[in-house]
Amino acid sequence: MRWGPLGALLLCACQVWKPTDSAQFQPQPLPVGPLTIGVWLPAGLSEYRFGPADQQRLLDLGLNTLVWVQRASRGSLTAEAEVMAFCSRAGLRLPVYYEPPGYTPYDKLRNWATRAELDSAFAPALRERVGALRERWEGEAGFWGYLVGHEDYDRAFYPALRATVEILQQEDGGRPAIAVGRLDHFPKLDTFLDAFFPAAGVPNVFLHEHYVFRAGEREAGEALGQLAKSYDLVARRMQGRNGRWQAILQAHAEWREGKPYYRKPSEGDLRVQAGMALARGASGIVFFLYSSGVEELLDEGGKVRARWTYEGLVDALGLPTESYAAARRLNAQVRPLGRALEPLHFHGLYPAGHLRDNPLVTRAEADLEFGIFGDGHQASHLLVVNRRPEQARRVGLELRPGPVLDALADTLLAAPEGRLHLALEAGGFRLLELQPTIP
């Protein structure tokens, strides 16, 4: 899809940079819900490896979800079946992607969701395939939902996507559809969102990917500014919709044709991505990616046109990198935070420089941002995020007068007349509960 300068300008002006710190922003209709902590398994890497050591390391990461496996097999089991069996045993979740047994590779749900034309045979044929998928996976406790889209930006696909989502709801209404992409890359964004998020039923899930830590760039401030705008767009466009979004965190380094393209994020970089997403109402984080290896990109004739090399949470031998340990520590922080946020509604995001019209915080130091949560009517919780991934800080805030609790420790913090000093890790975050003053 090519956009001229005028088209790009109109896209930005109409839909991209609307912040959530506006008086018109209303609390999300859905609570945050159970928090996803996931990792992207390899899709497209040349080697499939999922042995006992990998399975134990995945368990040790503290995950509850795995996403995307390769088309591969070991013995009589496909990679998808092997990973699903592991998830069922371990209490994790996996969305299904590949075609059911007995069907061709062109019968994946994504192939149906990216058709440019619908005919009278579309719906009955798709129902048959969904029924076959459900029959194949129904007995697996790890069967979470249906992965129907991956960076499918062509607007010609939206009618087929809508039809696929509707049929999934009718045939298996207890499981969500899941799609992956960068939201600001979709033309006709409202049309896409209307197609993917139905007005009722089980909320579908959009996995938003935006990697900003490029090779050779040292300062994180500009990169995080780009990420903030990207996450702001998702938070704004989810307003009023029966759906949830999750952030795919950049946790990898990448080389394209041997040249560095993305740098490996630091521990503070990982934390700040998670904090910025959760402060905007995200219902989960998904690390990209677990494995390391080479992905070969093919042209229409099946010839290799490019080779991209990744280093993920484990290296090419399957041994943990520094990022693995950082992700494990981050997940240990996110799990209790998720339990506290689960019943709450997202009320808006306010950076330190734009605190107008918010009900909880009146003054703050630079490079902080505040996700505000409550019961959908009254704001009560404040997720404070340190936007400096390289610097731990003790910051000063001025809050609405009244008792202030550390929401996870359930301890009262000293905040005389609403003045609070708060310790934050590099790129770190803390959840506060502000209780009303009793007359």
For each residue, the residues with C-beta under 8 A, 3 or more apart:
1: 153 154 155 187
2:
3: 7 8 11 187
4: 7 8
5: 8 9
6: 9 10
7: 3 4 10 11
8: 3 4 5 11 12
9: 5 6 12 13
10: 6 7 13 14
11: 3 7 8 14 15 16 184 187
12: 8 9 15 16 17
13: 9 10 16
14: 10 11
15: 11 12 18 184 189 190 233 237
16: 11 12 13 184 229 233
17: 12 229 232 233
18: 15 22 232 233 236
19: 22 232 236 349 354
20: 25 232 235 236 280 348 349 350
21: 25 348 349 350 351 354 355 356 357 358
22: 18 19 25 348 357
23: 356 357
24:
25: 20 21 22 236 239 347 348
26: 239 240
27: 345 346 347 348 374 376 377
28: 31 238 239 240 281 345 346 347 376
29: 240 241 242 345 376
30: 33 203 242 243 244 345
31: 28 342 343 344 345 376
32: 35 244 281 283 338 341 342 343 344 345 346 373
33: 30 203 244 283 342
34: 283 338 342
35: 32 283 284 334 335 337 338 339 341 342
36: 64 65 205 246 283 284 285 286
37: 62 63 64 65 284 285 331 334 335 338
38: 63 64 65 66 67 246 284 285 286 287
39: 58 61 63 65 66 67 286 287 288 289 290 313 327
40: 43 67 68 248 286 287 288 289 290
41: 50 66 67 68 69 70 83 289 290 291
42: 45 48 68 69 70 289 290 291 293 312
43: 40 68 69 70
44: 70 295 296 297
45: 42 48 70 291 293 294 295 310
46: 293 294 295 296
47: 293
48: 42 45 70 72 74 79
49: 54 291 318
50: 41 54 55 69 74 79 82 83 86
51: 54 55 318
52: 55 56
53: 56 57 318
54: 49 50 51 57 58 290 314 318
55: 50 51 52 58 59 86 90
56: 52 53 59 60
57: 53 54 60 61 314 318 320 324
58: 39 54 55 61 63 66 92 290
59: 55 56 63 90
60: 56 57 328
61: 39 57 58 313 324 327 328 331
62: 37 328 331 332 335
63: 37 38 39 58 59 66 92 331
64: 36 37 38 91 92 93
65: 36 37 38 39 92 93 94 144 284 286
66: 38 39 41 58 63 69 83 87 92 93 94
67: 38 39 40 41 94 95 147 178 207 286
68: 40 41 42 43 97 147
69: 41 42 43 50 66 72 79 80 83 94 97
70: 41 42 43 44 45 48 79
71: 78 79 98 105
72: 48 69 78 79
73: 76 77 78 79
74: 48 50 77 79 82
75:
76: 73
77: 73 74 81 82 85
78: 71 72 73 81 82 98
79: 48 50 69 70 71 72 73 74 82 83
80: 69 83 84 94 96 97 98
81: 77 78 84 85
82: 50 74 77 78 79 85 86
83: 41 50 66 69 79 80 86 87 94
84: 80 81 87 88 94 96 137 140 142 143
85: 77 81 82 88 89 140 142
86: 50 55 82 83 89 90 92 142
87: 66 83 84 90 91 92 93 94 140 141 142
88: 84 85 140 141 142 143
89: 85 86
90: 55 59 86 87 142
91: 64 87 141
92: 58 63 64 65 66 86 87 142
93: 64 65 66 87 142 143 144
94: 65 66 67 69 80 83 84 87 142 143 144
95: 67 144 145 146 147 178
96: 80 84 133 137 143 145 146 147
97: 68 69 80 108 109 110 146 147
98: 71 78 80 105 108
99: 103 104 105 106 107 108 129
100: 103 107 129 132 133 135 136
101: 132 136
102: 132
103: 99 100 107 129 132
104: 99 107
105: 71 98 99 108
106: 99 111
107: 99 100 103 104 111 112 129
108: 97 98 99 105 111 112
109: 97 112 113 129 130 133 146 147 148 164 168
110: 97 113 114 147 148 149 150 152
111: 106 107 108 114 115
112: 107 108 109 115 122 126 129 148 160 164
113: 109 110 148 149 152 157 160 161 164 165
114: 110 111 149 152 154 157 160 161
115: 111 112 118 122 157 160
116: 154 156 157 160
117:
118: 115 122 159 160 163
119: 122
120: 123
121: 124 125
122: 112 115 118 119 125 126 160 163
123: 120 126 127 163 167
124: 121 127 128
125: 121 122 128 129
126: 112 122 123 129 130 163 164 167
127: 123 124 130 131 167 170 171
128: 124 125 131 132
129: 99 100 103 107 109 112 125 126 132 133
130: 109 126 127 133 134 146 167 168 171 172
131: 127 128 134 135 171
132: 100 101 102 103 128 129 135 136
133: 96 100 109 129 130 136 137 146
134: 130 131 137 138 171 172
135: 100 131 132 138
136: 100 101 132 133
137: 84 96 133 134 140 143
138: 134 135 143
139:
140: 84 85 87 88 137 143
141: 87 88 91
142: 84 85 86 87 88 90 92 93 94
143: 84 88 93 94 96 137 138 140 175
144: 65 93 94 95 175 176 178
145: 95 96 175 176 177 178 205
146: 95 96 97 109 130 133 168 172 175 176 177 178
147: 67 68 95 96 97 109 110 150 177 178 179 180
148: 109 110 112 113 161 164 165 168 177 178 179
149: 110 113 114 152 161 178 179 180 181 196
150: 110 147 179 180 181
151: 180 181 182 185
152: 110 113 114 149 157 161 179 181
153: 1 181 185 186 187
154: 1 114 116 157
155: 1 158 186 187 188 191 192
156: 116 159
157: 113 114 115 116 152 154 160 161
158: 155 161 162 188 191 192 195
159: 118 156 162 163 195
160: 112 113 114 115 116 118 122 157 163 164
161: 113 114 148 149 152 157 158 164 165 179 192 195 196
162: 158 159 165 166 194 195 196
163: 118 122 123 126 159 160 166 167
164: 109 112 113 126 148 160 161 167 168 177
165: 113 148 161 162 168 169 177 195 196 198 204
166: 162 163 169 170 198
167: 123 126 127 130 163 164 170 171
168: 109 130 146 148 164 165 171 172 173 175 177
169: 165 166 172 173 198 201 202
170: 127 166 167 173
171: 127 130 131 134 167 168
172: 130 134 146 168 169 175
173: 168 169 170 201 202
174: 202
175: 143 144 145 146 168 172 202
176: 144 145 146 202 203 204 205
177: 145 146 147 148 164 165 168 196 204 205
178: 67 95 144 145 146 147 148 149 204 205 206 207
179: 147 148 149 150 152 161 196 204 205 206 207
180: 147 149 150 151 206 207 209 248
181: 149 150 151 152 153 185 186 206 207 208 209
182: 151 185 208 209 210 230
183: 186 189 206 208 230 233 234 237
184: 11 15 16 189 230 233
185: 151 153 181 182
186: 153 155 181 183 189 192
187: 1 3 11 153 155
188: 155 158 191 192
189: 15 183 184 186 192 193 237
190: 15 193 194 237
191: 155 158 188 194 195
192: 155 158 161 186 188 189 195 196
193: 189 190 196 197 237 241
194: 162 190 191 197
195: 158 159 161 162 165 191 192
196: 149 161 162 165 177 179 192 193 204 206 243
197: 193 194 203 204 206 241 242 243
198: 165 166 169 201 204 242
199: 242
200: 242
201: 169 173 198 242
202: 169 173 174 175 176
203: 30 33 176 197 242 243 244
204: 165 176 177 178 179 196 197 198 242 243 244
205: 36 145 176 177 178 179 243 244 245 246 283
206: 178 179 180 181 183 196 197 234 238 243 244 245 246
207: 67 178 179 180 181 245 246 247 248 286
208: 181 182 183 230 231 234 245 246 247 248 282
209: 180 181 182 248 288
210: 182 226 227 230 231 248
211: 250 262 288
212: 223 224 226 227 250
213: 217 220 223 250 262 263 265 269
214: 217 223 261 262 263
215: 253 260 261 262 263
216: 260 263
217: 213 214 222 223 263
218:
219: 222 223
220: 213 223 224 269 272 388 389 390
221: 224 225 387
222: 217 219 225 226
223: 212 213 214 217 219 220 226 227
224: 212 220 221 227 228 272 276 387 389
225: 221 222 228 229
226: 210 212 222 223 229 230
227: 210 212 223 224 230 231 273 276
228: 224 225 231 232 276 351 369
229: 16 17 225 226 232 233
230: 182 183 184 208 210 226 227 233 234
231: 208 210 227 228 234 235 247 276 277 280 282
232: 17 18 19 20 228 229 235 236 280 349
233: 15 16 17 18 183 184 229 230 236 237
234: 183 206 208 230 231 237 238 245 280 282
235: 20 231 232 238 239 245 280 281 346 349
236: 18 19 20 25 232 233 239
237: 15 183 189 190 193 233 234 241
238: 28 206 234 235 241 243 244 245 281
239: 25 26 28 235 236
240: 26 28 29
241: 29 193 197 237 238
242: 29 30 197 198 199 200 201 203 204
243: 30 196 197 203 204 205 206 238
244: 30 32 33 203 204 205 206 238 283 284
245: 205 206 207 208 234 235 238 281 282 283
246: 36 38 205 206 207 208 277 282 283 284 285 286
247: 207 208 231 273 274 277 282 284 285 286
248: 40 180 207 208 209 210 285 286 287 288
249: 265 270 273 274 277 285 286 287 288
250: 211 212 213 262 265 269 273 288
251: 265 270 287 288 289 312 313 323 327
252: 262 264 288 289 310 311 312 323
253: 215 260 262 263 264 310 311
254: 260 261 262 308 309 310 311
255: 258 259 260 261 308 309
256: 259 261 306 307 308 309
257: 306 307 308
258: 255 309
259: 255 256
260: 215 216 253 254 255 263
261: 214 215 254 255 256 308
262: 211 213 214 215 250 252 253 254
263: 213 214 215 216 217 253 260
264: 252 253 311 321 323
265: 213 249 250 251 269 270 273 323
266: 269 270 326 389 390
267: 270 271 322 326 329 330 426 427
268: 271 272 388 389 390 391 425 426 427 428
269: 213 220 250 265 266 272 273 389 427
270: 249 251 265 266 267 273 274 323 326 327 330 427
271: 267 268 274 275 330 333 389 425 426 427 428 429
272: 220 224 268 269 275 276 385 386 387 388 389 427 428
273: 227 247 249 250 265 269 270 276 277 285
274: 247 249 270 271 277 278 285 330 334 429
275: 271 272 278 279 383 385 386 427 428 429
276: 224 227 228 231 272 273 279 280 369 385 387
277: 231 246 247 249 273 274 280 282 285
278: 274 275 281 282 285 334 337 341 371 383 429
279: 275 276 349 369 370 371 383 385 429
280: 20 231 232 234 235 276 277 346 349 371
281: 28 32 235 238 245 278 346 349 371
282: 208 231 234 245 246 247 277 278 285
283: 32 33 34 35 36 205 244 245 246
284: 35 36 37 38 65 244 246 247 338
285: 36 37 38 246 247 248 249 273 274 277 278 282 334
286: 36 38 39 40 65 67 207 246 247 248 249
287: 38 39 40 248 249 251 290 313 327
288: 39 40 209 211 248 249 250 251 252 312
289: 39 40 41 42 251 252 310 312 313
290: 39 40 41 42 54 58 287 312 313 314
291: 41 42 45 49 310 312 314 318
292: 310 311 312 314 315 316
293: 42 45 46 47 309 310 316
294: 45 46 307 308 309 310
295: 44 45 46 307 308 309 310
296: 44 46 304 306 307
297: 44 304 305 306 307 308
298: 301 302 303 304 305
299: 302 303 304 305
300:
301: 298
302: 298 299
303: 298 299
304: 296 297 298 299 307
305: 297 298 299
306: 256 257 296 297
307: 256 257 294 295 296 297 304
308: 254 255 256 257 261 294 295 297
309: 254 255 256 258 293 294 295
310: 45 252 253 254 289 291 292 293 294 295
311: 252 253 254 264 292 315 316 321
312: 42 251 252 288 289 290 291 292 321 323
313: 39 61 251 287 289 290 320 321 323 324 327
314: 54 57 290 291 292 317 318 319 320 321 324
315: 292 311 318 319 320 321
316: 292 293 311
317: 314
318: 49 51 53 54 57 291 314 315
319: 314 315
320: 57 313 314 315 324 325
321: 264 311 312 313 314 315 324
322: 267 325 326
323: 251 252 264 265 270 312 313 326 327
324: 57 61 313 314 320 321 327 328
325: 320 322 328 329
326: 266 267 270 322 323 329 330
327: 39 61 251 270 287 313 323 324 330 331
328: 60 61 62 324 325 331 332
329: 267 325 326 332 333
330: 267 270 271 274 326 327 333 334
331: 37 61 62 63 327 328 334 335
332: 62 328 329 335
333: 271 329 330 336 337
334: 35 37 274 278 285 330 331 337 338
335: 35 37 62 331 332 338 339
336: 333 339 340 408
337: 35 278 333 334 340 341 383 408 429 431
338: 32 34 35 37 284 334 335 341 342
339: 35 335 336 342
340: 336 337 344 381 407 408 431
341: 32 35 278 337 338 344 373 381 383 431
342: 31 32 33 34 35 338 339
343: 31 32
344: 31 32 340 341 373 374 375 380 381
345: 27 28 29 30 31 32 373 374 375 376
346: 27 28 32 235 280 281 371 372 373
347: 25 27 28 372 373 374 379
348: 20 21 22 25 27 358 371 372
349: 19 20 21 232 235 279 280 281 369 370 371 372
350: 20 21 354 355 358 361 369 370 372
351: 21 228 354 368 369 370
352: 355 364 365 366 367 368 369 370
353: 366
354: 19 21 350 351
355: 21 350 352 358 361 362 363 364 370
356: 21 23
357: 21 22 23
358: 21 348 350 355 361 370 372 379
359: 372 379 400
360: 370 372 379 382 399 400 434
361: 350 355 358 364 370 382 397 398 399 400
362: 355 398 399 400 418
363: 355 397 398
364: 352 355 361 368 370 395 396 397 398
365: 352 368 393 395 396 397
366: 352 353
367: 352 386 387 388
368: 351 352 364 365 384 385 386 387 395 397
369: 228 276 279 349 350 351 352 384 385 387
370: 279 349 350 351 352 355 358 360 361 364 382 383 384 385
371: 278 279 280 281 346 348 349 382 383 385
372: 346 347 348 349 350 358 359 360 379 381 382 383
373: 32 341 344 345 346 347 379 380 381 382 383
374: 27 344 345 347 377 378 379 380 381
375: 344 345 378 380
376: 27 28 29 31 345
377: 27 374
378: 374 375
379: 347 358 359 360 372 373 374 434
380: 344 373 374 375 433 434 435
381: 340 341 344 372 373 374 407 431 432 433 434
382: 360 361 370 371 372 373 399 431 432 433 434
383: 275 278 279 337 341 370 371 372 373 429 430 431 432
384: 368 369 370 395 397 422 424 429 430 431 432
385: 272 275 276 279 368 369 370 371 428 429
386: 272 275 367 368 389 391 392 393 395 424 425 426 427 428 429
387: 221 224 272 276 367 368 369 427
388: 220 268 272 367 391 393 426 427
389: 220 224 266 268 269 271 272 386 426 427
390: 220 266 268 426 427
391: 268 386 388 426
392: 386 423 424 425 426 428
393: 365 386 388 423 424
394: 421 422 423 424
395: 364 365 368 384 386 421 422 424
396: 364 365 419 420 421 422
397: 361 363 364 365 368 384 419 420 421 422
398: 361 362 363 364 418 419 420
399: 360 361 362 382 402 404 415 418 419 420 432 434
400: 359 360 361 362 418 434
401: 417 418 437
402: 399 418 434 435 436 437
403: 412 415 434 435 437
404: 399 412 413 415 420 432 433 434 435
405: 410 411 412 413 432 433 434 435
406: 409 410 411 413 430 431 432 433
407: 340 381 410 431 432 433
408: 336 337 340 430 431
409: 406
410: 405 406 407
411: 405 406
412: 403 404 405
413: 404 405 406 420 422 432
414: 420
415: 399 403 404 418 419 420
416: 419
417: 401
418: 362 398 399 400 401 402 415
419: 396 397 398 399 415 416
420: 396 397 398 399 404 413 414 415 432
421: 394 395 396 397
422: 384 394 395 396 397 413 430 432
423: 392 393 394
424: 384 386 392 393 394 395 428 429 430
425: 268 271 386 392 428
426: 267 268 271 386 388 389 390 391 392
427: 267 268 269 270 271 272 275 386 387 388 389 390
428: 268 271 272 275 385 386 392 424 425
429: 271 274 275 278 279 337 383 384 385 386 424
430: 383 384 406 408 422 424
431: 337 340 341 381 382 383 384 406 407 408
432: 381 382 383 384 399 404 405 406 407 413 420 422
433: 380 381 382 404 405 406 407
434: 360 379 380 381 382 399 400 402 403 404 405
435: 380 402 403 404 405
436: 402
437: 401 402 403
438:
439:
